[in-house]
Amino acid sequence: MTEENKENKAPEAKPETQQLPVAHKFLIGEKLGMTQIFDAAGNLHAVTVVKAGPCRVAYTRTQEKDGYQAVCLGFGHKKEQRANAAEKGLAKKLSSAPLRHLREFRVADLKGAEQGQLASVERFAAGEYVDLQGVTKGHGFAGGMKRHNFKGGPASHGASDRERAPGSLGSRRSLGRVLPGQRMAGHWGVETCSVQKVKVLKIIPEENLILVGSGIPGAKGSMVYITLTNKKVPKPHAAPAGKNKGKKDAAKPAAKPAAKK
């Protein structure tokens, strides 16, 4: 190849500048808080604001090598001195700083997914329905009334130490023990929780923000995993019948004149 052809040849796009195909509807975000917005009809909606992406494809899992298919996204960056050897090695392959948070998403088809691609919030659109997963707030050690909404004991007849007691816990003599799963005092919160079939009300791509019409488990600054829901979603509203009434009347055949006797 001559030098002139080398100069005219367009440079190949690097993997880090390519976008993950929009068909892969999943993303990692950070919960920023809640606010209110008005829609086009003037209705007020309470929304949760999530800063979703941009995420980097850290690696992919294949059926032949790993036994399942998945795409791993990375969100945010951390200081190099806070990363371990594995995270530094992955960052070297991606030519970026060590990723702060990684999450694998199972997929049925890996078509078009490659290491180093970017995934932005534009893969979602207003009106779509998504599932949101997060980790609930931690409340520490809590009693039965606070953790499970128990009623408590009576406040009369000298039972001053029974007002917030959980009540009977064990069974009768045949078992003589507390059965597994009994609701009792204990650690409350810090559990993985999902909210399904939530409507996306607004997308702000220039700020990587997605506004959803629901609360999301977790505190401000916690991680949120966004996936397109597989639940049955409501159909869009049909146009009022009055607008098409004239067209329907015009389509009807003209009435035949009555026969003369």
Backbone torsions as a table, in degrees:
resi	resn	phi	psi	omega
1	MET	NA	129.8	-179.7
2	THR	-74.1	166.3	179.7
3	GLU	-65.8	-32.9	-179.8
4	GLU	-65.8	-40.1	178.6
5	ASN	-68.7	-34.4	177.8
6	LYS	-63.6	-38.9	-179.7
7	GLU	-69.7	-37.0	-178.1
8	ASN	-76.5	-20.4	-177.8
9	LYS	-70.9	128.0	-178.5
10	ALA	-71.0	138.4	179.0
11	PRO	-68.3	141.4	179.7
12	GLU	-72.0	143.4	-179.5
13	ALA	-71.6	132.9	178.7
14	LYS	-72.7	151.1	-178.6
15	PRO	-58.3	-33.3	-176.4
16	GLU	-71.2	-17.6	178.9
17	THR	-93.4	-7.4	-179.7
18	GLN	-85.2	157.2	-179.9
19	GLN	-102.7	141.1	173.1
20	LEU	-64.4	134.7	-178.9
21	PRO	-51.6	140.5	-176.3
22	VAL	-64.9	-18.6	179.5
23	ALA	-62.2	-24.7	177.7
24	HIS	-84.2	97.5	-173.2
25	LYS	-93.9	75.0	174.5
26	PHE	-154.7	156.2	-174.2
27	LEU	-163.9	156.6	173.6
28	ILE	-109.0	138.9	179.7
29	GLY	-141.5	176.7	178.9
30	GLU	-123.1	128.4	-179.3
31	LYS	-72.4	124.1	-180.0
32	LEU	-100.0	-25.7	-178.9
33	GLY	141.3	-168.6	-178.2
34	MET	-120.8	154.1	177.1
35	THR	-155.1	-166.6	179.4
36	GLN	-130.8	145.3	175.3
37	ILE	-138.6	158.4	174.8
38	PHE	-103.8	140.8	175.5
39	ASP	-90.1	-175.3	-176.9
40	ALA	-63.9	-28.4	-179.6
41	ALA	-85.7	-1.3	179.7
42	GLY	89.1	9.9	178.7
43	ASN	-83.5	142.5	-178.9
44	LEU	-93.0	132.8	-178.9
45	HIS	-127.6	136.3	170.4
46	ALA	-83.7	128.4	-175.1
47	VAL	-131.4	154.0	171.0
48	THR	-104.6	132.2	-178.3
49	VAL	-96.9	126.2	-179.9
50	VAL	-124.0	128.1	172.3
51	LYS	-86.4	102.2	-172.2
52	ALA	-106.9	111.9	177.9
53	GLY	78.6	-171.8	-2.7
54	PRO	-69.3	139.7	-178.9
55	CYS	-108.0	150.6	-179.5
56	ARG	-108.8	135.5	174.4
57	VAL	-72.5	107.3	-177.3
58	ALA	-74.9	-44.2	178.2
59	TYR	-166.9	172.1	177.1
60	THR	-126.3	152.3	175.8
61	ARG	-110.9	135.3	-178.6
62	THR	-115.1	156.3	-179.4
63	GLN	-66.1	-38.1	-176.9
64	GLU	-68.6	-40.5	-174.0
65	LYS	-92.8	-39.4	-171.9
66	ASP	-112.8	-10.9	179.4
67	GLY	88.3	-2.4	176.4
68	TYR	-157.4	165.8	-178.4
69	GLN	-112.5	130.2	-179.0
70	ALA	-158.4	156.8	173.5
71	VAL	-119.4	126.8	-179.9
72	CYS	-100.0	122.9	177.5
73	LEU	-103.4	146.8	175.1
74	GLY	-117.0	138.9	-177.6
75	PHE	-128.0	130.7	177.5
76	GLY	74.4	172.7	-179.4
77	HIS	-134.0	157.8	177.0
78	LYS	-127.7	164.7	177.3
79	LYS	-66.8	146.7	-176.3
80	GLU	-64.3	-33.5	-179.6
81	GLN	-71.2	-14.0	178.1
82	ARG	-95.5	-2.3	-178.3
83	ALA	-96.5	148.8	176.2
84	ASN	-87.1	-178.0	-175.3
85	ALA	-63.6	-40.1	-179.6
86	ALA	-64.8	-41.9	-179.9
87	GLU	-67.5	-35.7	177.2
88	LYS	-68.2	-38.1	178.0
89	GLY	-65.1	-40.3	177.7
90	LEU	-66.0	-40.1	179.4
91	ALA	-64.4	-34.1	178.9
92	LYS	-66.4	-38.6	177.2
93	LYS	-65.1	-35.7	-177.9
94	LEU	-87.4	-7.9	-177.4
95	SER	57.3	46.1	-179.6
96	SER	-145.2	178.3	175.1
97	ALA	-71.7	158.1	178.7
98	PRO	-57.6	137.2	-178.9
99	LEU	-76.7	141.0	-175.9
100	ARG	-83.4	-37.2	-175.2
101	HIS	-138.5	131.5	179.7
102	LEU	-119.5	146.2	178.1
103	ARG	-152.5	131.1	176.8
104	GLU	-92.8	139.2	176.3
105	PHE	-121.4	121.4	178.2
106	ARG	-68.9	139.6	179.6
107	VAL	-134.4	152.8	177.1
108	ALA	-84.8	-25.3	-178.1
109	ASP	-140.9	128.4	-179.9
110	LEU	-92.4	12.1	-173.6
111	LYS	-58.2	123.5	175.6
112	GLY	86.9	-8.5	-177.8
113	ALA	-88.4	125.7	-179.6
114	GLU	-137.5	155.7	179.3
115	GLN	-64.7	135.9	177.4
116	GLY	96.5	-9.8	-180.0
117	GLN	-69.9	159.4	178.7
118	LEU	-105.4	145.3	176.0
119	ALA	-123.9	120.4	-176.9
120	SER	-110.6	173.7	-176.6
121	VAL	-72.2	-12.1	-176.7
122	GLU	-71.2	-7.9	177.0
123	ARG	-72.3	-13.7	174.3
124	PHE	-107.0	156.9	-179.2
125	ALA	-134.9	153.4	178.2
126	ALA	-61.1	135.3	-178.3
127	GLY	102.3	-16.7	177.0
128	GLU	-77.5	161.6	179.4
129	TYR	-114.6	134.1	-174.9
130	VAL	-129.9	162.0	171.0
131	ASP	-105.8	137.6	-176.8
132	LEU	-121.7	132.2	-179.1
133	GLN	-127.2	136.8	178.7
134	GLY	-151.7	-177.8	178.8
135	VAL	-110.0	126.4	-175.1
136	THR	-66.6	161.8	178.4
137	LYS	-66.1	146.6	177.1
138	GLY	-90.1	132.1	-179.3
139	HIS	-114.6	5.5	179.6
140	GLY	73.0	-155.3	179.1
141	PHE	-80.8	126.5	-176.4
142	ALA	-131.2	149.7	178.5
143	GLY	-80.1	179.4	-176.6
144	GLY	-65.6	-35.8	-178.1
145	MET	-69.7	-40.0	-178.9
146	LYS	-79.1	-35.6	-174.8
147	ARG	-83.4	-37.1	-174.4
148	HIS	-124.6	8.6	178.4
149	ASN	61.7	37.9	175.0
150	PHE	-66.0	154.2	-178.3
151	LYS	-77.3	-34.2	-175.7
152	GLY	90.2	171.7	-179.6
153	GLY	-87.7	175.2	179.8
154	PRO	-70.1	152.6	-178.8
155	ALA	-96.0	4.6	-176.7
156	SER	-113.6	-179.6	176.0
157	HIS	62.0	33.7	173.2
158	GLY	73.6	12.8	-178.6
159	ALA	-92.3	61.0	-175.7
160	SER	-69.9	-23.7	-178.5
161	ASP	-97.8	10.4	-177.8
162	ARG	-113.2	3.3	-173.0
163	GLU	-67.2	-31.7	-179.9
164	ARG	-117.5	19.4	179.9
165	ALA	-77.9	149.6	-178.1
166	PRO	-75.6	-18.8	-178.1
167	GLY	96.2	-158.9	-176.7
168	SER	-68.2	139.1	-177.9
169	LEU	-116.6	-40.4	-173.0
170	GLY	-89.1	176.0	177.9
171	SER	-100.1	-167.9	-178.5
172	ARG	-82.6	-169.7	-170.7
173	ARG	-66.3	-25.4	-176.2
174	SER	-62.8	-30.3	176.1
175	LEU	-110.2	-48.2	175.8
176	GLY	63.2	31.8	179.2
177	ARG	-152.2	167.0	176.3
178	VAL	-84.3	124.9	-177.1
179	LEU	-73.3	148.3	177.0
180	PRO	-60.7	142.7	-179.8
181	GLY	89.3	0.0	179.4
182	GLN	-62.9	132.6	-179.9
183	ARG	-74.6	118.3	-176.6
184	MET	-141.5	-179.8	174.2
185	ALA	-68.3	150.4	-179.8
186	GLY	169.6	-169.4	-179.0
187	HIS	-69.7	133.6	-175.7
188	TRP	-120.7	126.8	176.2
189	GLY	100.7	-169.5	-177.0
190	VAL	54.7	50.6	178.5
191	GLU	-125.4	144.8	177.4
192	THR	-69.8	126.2	-175.7
193	CYS	-136.4	141.2	-178.6
194	SER	-119.6	145.9	172.3
195	VAL	-119.2	121.1	-172.0
196	GLN	-104.2	153.1	173.8
197	LYS	53.9	62.0	178.6
198	VAL	-106.0	135.5	-176.5
199	LYS	-82.8	135.3	173.5
200	VAL	-83.2	118.7	-175.9
201	LEU	-93.9	-30.0	-177.2
202	LYS	-158.8	145.1	176.0
203	ILE	-122.0	131.3	175.5
204	ILE	-118.9	87.7	-172.0
205	PRO	-66.2	-32.8	-177.2
206	GLU	-67.7	-20.4	177.9
207	GLU	-113.9	6.2	179.7
208	ASN	57.5	42.1	-177.7
209	LEU	-112.9	141.8	173.6
210	ILE	-128.9	129.8	-177.1
211	LEU	-110.2	120.2	-177.5
212	VAL	-116.1	147.7	-174.3
213	GLY	-87.6	56.5	179.2
214	SER	-167.9	163.0	170.1
215	GLY	-77.8	155.2	-179.6
216	ILE	-125.0	132.7	178.8
217	PRO	-61.0	142.3	177.7
218	GLY	117.0	162.8	178.7
219	ALA	-86.7	170.3	175.6
220	LYS	-62.9	136.1	-178.7
221	GLY	90.4	-4.0	179.5
222	SER	-81.5	160.6	-178.1
223	MET	-78.4	143.0	178.4
224	VAL	-129.6	131.9	178.4
225	TYR	-105.7	124.2	-174.0
226	ILE	-112.9	126.1	176.0
227	THR	-136.5	149.6	176.1
228	LEU	-66.7	130.9	-176.0
229	THR	-71.5	149.9	173.9
230	ASN	-106.4	12.2	176.7
231	LYS	-79.1	164.4	176.9
232	LYS	-75.0	120.7	-175.2
233	VAL	-101.8	155.7	179.5
234	PRO	-64.3	145.6	176.7
235	LYS	-79.2	150.4	177.5
236	PRO	-62.5	148.8	-177.9
237	HIS	-65.2	137.0	177.6
238	ALA	-78.6	156.7	179.4
239	ALA	-67.5	144.7	178.7
240	PRO	-57.6	146.4	-175.9
241	ALA	-66.7	-27.1	-176.9
242	GLY	-63.3	-30.4	-177.7
243	LYS	-69.9	-29.9	-177.7
244	ASN	-99.0	5.8	-176.3
245	LYS	-63.4	-41.9	-179.4
246	GLY	-64.5	-38.3	179.5
247	LYS	-66.1	-39.4	179.6
248	LYS	-65.6	-40.2	179.2
249	ASP	-65.5	-37.1	-179.3
250	ALA	-69.6	-29.3	-178.4
251	ALA	-75.6	-20.9	-179.0
252	LYS	-69.5	140.5	177.6
253	PRO	-67.8	148.9	-179.3
254	ALA	-66.1	145.1	-178.5
255	ALA	-71.1	140.8	-180.0
256	LYS	-74.9	141.3	179.0
257	PRO	-66.9	147.9	-179.1
258	ALA	-68.0	142.2	-178.7
259	ALA	-73.0	138.3	178.5
260	LYS	-78.5	139.9	178.9
261	LYS	-82.7	NA	NA
